[in-house]
Structures are given as C-alpha cells and as structure tokens.
Amino acid sequence: MISVNKVYSLDDFNLYATYDELIEYEEKNFKLFKTEYIRLYFNPDYNELLGIYLSDIDGFRSLIILFLQDEIQIVNDCKISDIDTVFEKFFLQVSVGNLIVYEKINPKNVWKLL
C-alpha cells in the first residue's frame, strides 16, 4: 500500500470501492535502506498476512508493516528482539508464539520457515 501518488489524485489500490474516506499519512523522517532481511508473519487460523518486517543486514534500519482490520500501522527502527512486543501491542487476540513466520536473509537465499 505504498504509492508515489497522492491518495486523492489517483486511487492506485481501488480503495474508494471499499472505504468512504481515506486518510493519507506521510512519514517525514523516513530514511531509505537496502532491504536484505525479511520476515513475514501469518495468522495460522485464517491464513492471513499480519505483518512484514524489513531491515538492512545489520538490523540498524528497519520497518515493520502491520496489517490491522482497517488500517496499516508502520513502526520504524524496531529491533528484531522487540517484534514480539510490537505484535502483542497491536494484535491482542493473537499469540505471537503461534504465528507462522517465514524468513529470508539476502535476496539470493530461499524462504525459511521458523
């Protein structure tokens, strides 16, 4: 759900078909980084993607994208050791230990189930 277009100028994702109003949020202090570490978090009960963790190879720069019911929450510069705390804060009904987690380090590697 990231686009170079403004929400009200071009609806890239056809969100107006679902929602009456959209709120655009632009991160002011976001610094680009090379993504070399990826984790995908799935709810095992509903086979839905709950979140994506992206970071550089050293973990100094990172981004967590959480897919809530009607909103997308983004957490910048979260350590991988703090991911459980972030999920518990936003997903009260989900036990972090029960999530299905896939990991990929470096684009050349294959996905690994944790």
C-alpha positions in Angstrom: 0.0 0.0 0.0 2.8 2.3 -0.8 2.5 4.6 -3.8 4.2 7.6 -5.3 0.8 9.1 -6.0 -1.3 11.2 -3.5 -4.4 9.3 -2.2 -6.8 11.9 -3.6 -5.2 12.2 -7.0 -5.1 8.6 -8.1 -6.5 5.6 -6.2 -3.8 3.0 -7.1 -5.4 0.3 -4.9 -9.1 1.0 -5.7 -9.7 1.7 -2.0 -12.6 4.0 -2.7 -14.6 1.0 -3.7 -14.4 -0.2 -0.1 -14.0 2.9 2.0 -15.9 6.2 2.1 -12.9 8.2 3.3 -9.1 7.7 3.2 -6.5 9.3 5.4 -3.1 9.9 3.9 -0.1 9.7 6.1 3.4 10.7 5.0 6.5 9.8 7.1 8.7 12.9 7.3 11.9 11.4 8.7 12.0 8.1 6.8 15.4 7.2 5.5 15.8 4.6 2.7 17.8 1.5 3.4 18.7 -1.6 1.5 16.4 -4.4 2.5 18.4 -7.6 3.0 16.4 -9.3 5.8 12.7 -10.0 5.5 10.2 -11.8 7.8 6.6 -12.5 7.0 4.1 -13.1 9.9 0.9 -15.1 9.2 -2.1 -15.9 11.4 -2.3 -19.7 11.4 -6.1 -19.7 12.0 -7.1 -17.6 9.0 -4.0 -17.8 6.7 -3.8 -14.0 6.6 -0.6 -11.9 6.5 -0.4 -9.9 9.7 2.9 -8.2 9.2 6.1 -7.7 7.3 9.5 -7.0 8.9 12.1 -5.4 6.7 15.7 -4.5 7.7 19.2 -4.0 6.5 21.6 -6.8 7.0 22.8 -5.4 10.3 19.4 -4.5 11.7 20.3 -0.9 12.2 17.5 0.3 9.9 14.2 -1.5 9.9 10.5 -1.2 9.2 7.5 -3.3 10.4 4.3 -3.0 8.4 1.3 -4.3 10.4 -2.0 -5.1 8.6 -4.8 -4.3 11.1 -8.5 -4.5 10.2 -9.0 -1.2 8.5 -5.6 0.4 8.9 -1.9 -0.2 8.2 0.4 0.6 11.1 4.1 1.2 10.4 6.8 1.0 13.1 10.3 2.4 12.2 13.6 1.2 13.5 12.4 -1.7 15.7 14.9 -4.3 16.8 14.2 -7.8 15.9 14.1 -8.7 19.6 11.2 -6.2 20.1 9.0 -7.7 17.4 7.0 -9.8 19.9 6.2 -6.7 21.9 5.0 -4.8 18.9 2.7 -7.7 17.8 1.3 -8.0 21.3 0.6 -4.3 21.4 -1.4 -4.3 18.1 -2.8 -7.8 17.9 -4.3 -8.5 21.3 -6.2 -11.6 20.0 -3.1 -13.3 18.5 -0.5 -15.2 20.4 2.9 -14.3 19.0 4.3 -17.8 19.6 1.6 -19.3 17.4 2.3 -17.2 14.3 3.7 -18.8 11.2 6.9 -16.9 10.4 8.9 -17.1 7.1 12.4 -15.5 6.9 14.6 -14.6 4.1 18.1 -13.2 4.5 19.7 -11.7 1.5 17.7 -11.7 -1.8 19.7 -14.7 -3.0 18.6 -17.1 -0.3 15.4 -19.1 -0.2 12.5 -18.6 2.3 12.9 -20.5 5.5 10.1 -21.4 7.9 11.0 -20.5 11.5 
